[in-house]
Amino acid sequence: MSANWKLVKDDLDWSLNTGEDVKGRAELKEAFNKDDAKYVGSAIEAYKIGQRDNHKLSNISRCAQEDDKRLYNMGRKLIGLKAL
């Protein structure tokens, strides 16, 4: 099964911006504030705090395996930061 980039963007947007009382939001934003895509693992761990859906967790992992820098930059853009 391949990574679904549209779904992961929507899920990250919900976790970072639009969802109410999302657990792990501060940790997720902190992970995306780092200036190096190597912190994508920290972002995924923070995402897991607030996300319990196994399909969404699997998808974000597939995206990270496929292109971790793209995933990291997607999260940065969603919080208004410049891509690396």
C-alpha positions in Angstrom: 0.0 0.0 0.0 1.4 3.4 -1.0 1.4 6.6 1.0 -1.6 8.9 0.8 -0.1 12.4 0.8 -3.5 14.2 0.7 -4.8 12.3 3.7 -1.6 12.9 5.7 -1.8 16.6 4.9 -5.4 16.8 6.1 -4.6 14.8 9.2 -1.6 17.0 10.1 -3.6 20.1 9.5 -6.3 18.8 11.9 -3.6 17.9 14.5 -1.7 21.2 14.1 -4.5 23.8 13.4 -8.1 22.9 13.2 -8.8 20.1 15.7 -10.1 21.0 19.2 -8.1 20.0 22.3 -5.7 17.8 20.3 -3.3 16.0 22.6 0.4 16.4 21.5 -0.2 19.6 19.5 2.4 21.5 21.3 4.9 18.7 20.9 4.1 18.3 17.2 4.6 22.0 16.6 7.8 21.9 18.5 9.1 19.0 16.4 8.3 20.9 13.1 10.0 24.0 14.4 13.4 22.3 14.3 15.6 23.4 11.3 16.4 19.8 10.2 14.2 17.2 8.6 16.0 14.5 10.7 13.4 15.5 13.4 10.6 13.9 11.4 10.8 10.9 13.9 10.0 13.3 16.7 7.1 14.7 14.8 5.7 11.2 14.2 6.0 10.4 17.9 4.2 13.7 18.8 1.5 12.9 16.2 0.9 9.5 17.9 0.1 11.3 21.2 -3.1 12.7 19.7 -3.9 10.1 17.0 -5.3 6.7 17.8 -6.5 5.6 14.3 -4.1 2.8 13.2 -4.7 3.6 9.5 -3.7 7.2 9.9 -0.6 6.2 12.0 0.4 3.7 9.3 -0.1 6.3 6.6 2.1 8.9 8.2 4.8 6.2 8.7 4.6 5.2 5.0 4.9 8.9 4.0 8.0 9.3 6.2 9.5 6.2 4.7 8.7 7.4 1.2 10.0 10.9 1.6 10.8 12.2 5.1 11.8 15.6 4.0 8.6 16.2 2.0 6.6 15.1 5.1 8.6 17.4 7.4 8.2 20.4 5.0 4.5 19.7 4.8 4.2 20.1 8.5 6.4 23.2 8.6 4.2 24.9 5.9 1.0 24.0 7.8 2.3 26.0 10.8 3.5 28.9 8.7 7.2 28.1 8.5 9.4 28.1 5.5 10.3 24.7 3.9 13.8 23.5 4.4 
